[in-house]
Amino acid sequence: MKETHNSIAIDALDEKTVDRDPLKLFQRWLHEAQAAGIHLAEAMTLATATSEGKPSARLILLKQADESGFVFYTNYNSMKARELDSNPQAALVFYWPQLERQVRVEGRVERTSAQESDVYFKTRPRESKIGALASPQSEVIQSRKMLQKRADELEELYRDREIDRPAHWGGYRLAPDRIEFWKGRPGRLHDRILYERQADGIWTISRLTP
């Protein structure tokens, strides 16, 4: 990662003084990234793997982060969903270059409840609801024209109707057991603070070499 020396880069991480709860530190960092005007500060890389261990990764959007975990939504027939259902171990990466900050999250993923997915789906823009119905995510199609035609047909079908969440679309929650916070420092002597959740739910905190 590119080394910079702007005024934003001076805030350091100290394993003795950081918040004992990594979710609170994450929420503060996310809020500060949003306040800094970073476009799509909630964007994160989701890394999954097949049951045989073949990895894949893509950028998606975080929709919720609290003590229960990190929540995102997708098509349950997509590649990432199929991989998560067969191998529920996954990783997330957030990177805010303007702040020289990165967060890595690892843990086990499970589907959110249908009720939770319903509640979120109702908040989506109408065009996004149509998109969820129209797109057979990750499948090969002949052309964009065919996809647009399907979206137009659905728009007409639901012109005067509420669009309910389709059964093939919903949420996942990653319950973290490892969270690492990275902060860029001069000379590439970066701060890396690792939180690891123990069997009793308590987080231990360690400093890693850069």
N, C-alpha and C positions, 0 to 999 in steps of 0.2 A: 504494500500500500504506500502511496506517495506520502513522503514526510513533509509536513508544513509547520510553520512557526507563527501562526496568527494568534491573536489574543484569545480566540475560542479554545485553543489547544492547551491552555495552562492549567485547567482543572484536572487534578490527578486522582488516582484511586489508591486508597490505603486500606489494606485488609483489616486494620485495627479500628477504623472509624466508619467503614461503609455500613449501610443499613443491614441489620441481621436478616431481613426478609428480602430476597432477591426480586420478588414480584413488585415490592414497593419501589426498589431502585429502578427496575425496568419501566414502571409506569411513569416515574419522574423523567427518565431519559426520553421516553416516547413523547411526553408532553413538551419537553424542551426542544425536541426535534421539530414538532409541529409548530411551536412558538417561533422557531427560527425560520419558518417559512419553507421548510424542506418539502418538496412536492411528493405526495404519497409517502409520508414518513412511516405509515403503517405497512408498507410493502415489505415482504419477507421472502427469502428463498426457502422453499420446502423441499427437503431431500427425503426420498423414500427408496425402498429397494424391494425387489421381488422376493419370493420365498427362497429363491436360489442365491440371493445376494447381489443381483445385478442392480446397480443404482440408477436413479434418475433424479433430476431437480428442475424446479420451475419457480417463477415469482408469482406469489399470490398475495392477497390482502388479509391482514389480521382484522378480525371483527370484535374481539373481546379478549381481555387479559386480566385475570384476577387470581385469587388463591386456588381456584379449581383448575386453572390452566389457560392455554392459548387456543382460541376458537377461530375456525375458518369454515367456509362453506364451498361446496362444489357439487358436480354431477356424480352420483354414486356409480355411474357406469364408466367414468373416466379412467385413464391409466393410473393416476395417483390414487384414486379410490380403490381400484382393484388391488393395487400394491399394498395399501394400508390395511385392507381387509384380510390379506393373506400374510402380511408381515407388519404388525402394528407398531414397530419401532421406527421412529422418524426423528429428523433434526430440522431446526429452523435457524436462519441467519438473518439478522437485521444489520444494515450498514448505513450510517449517516456520515458521509465523507466530510461534509462541511463542519461537523463537530468532532471529527476524528474519533468516532465511536462505533463499536461493533458489539453485538450481543449474539452469542451462540446458545441454542437451547436444544436439549436432547431429552427424549422421554417416550412414553407409550401413548398411543393414540386410540381413541374409541369414538364411536358416533355419538353425537348429541341426541337427546330425546326428540321424538317427532314433534312434541309440543314446543320445544325450544326452537326447532327449525321453522315451525309454522309462524311463531312470533316474529322471528327475524325476516322471513320471507315477506311478510305483510309490510315491512318497512322499505322494501326495495322499490326503486323506480319502476313504473309500469313497463318501460322498454326492457329493463333487466329481467322482469318476470317473463316477458315474451321470449327473450333470449334463452332463458332456462328451459322453456318448453321446446323451442325451435332447434336447439343445437344438440345433436348426438355426440357429445364431447369426445374428442380423441379418435373418432371414426373417420375414415376416408370418405370424402364426398367429391362429386364430379366438378363442381364449380361453386363460387360464391353466389352466383345467380340462383342456384337451387336453394341455398340457405336463406337468401333474402326472400324468395318466393314463399318458403315455408313460414317465415316470420310475418310476411304480409297476410297470409291466409289466417294465421292465428290472431293477428290484430283484428281482422274482420270478424272472426268467430267470437272473440271476447269483447267486441266493441261496447256492448252495454252490460257486460258481466264482470264480476269480481274474478280475479285470477288466483286460484288456490295453488298452494305449493304442490308440485308434482312429486310422486312417490320416489322418483329417481334422483331427487335433489335434496341436499340437507347438509348438516354440519358435522364437523369433527372437533374433538378437543384433545390437545396434547397436554398430558399431565407431566410436567418436567421433573427429572431427577438430577439433571446437571444443567447449570446455567453459567456461562462464562461472559464476563464483561471485559472488553478490550478498550483501552484508551491510548491514543497515539501520544508519544512523548519524543522530545528531541533525541537525536543520535540513535533512533530506532530502539531505544531502551523503553519500550512500551510497557504500560501497566496491564496485567492480566489477572483478574480476580475470579476464582472458580468457586461456585457454590455447588455442594453435593448433598442431596437429600438422603438422610439416614432412615433406617427401618422405623424409627420412632417418629418420623416426620420432621425432625430437627435438621436444619441446614448447617453443614460445616463450611468454613471459608478458608481458602488457601490462596497464596500468591504463586503464579506460574512465571517461569522465565519467558521473555518475549521470543 
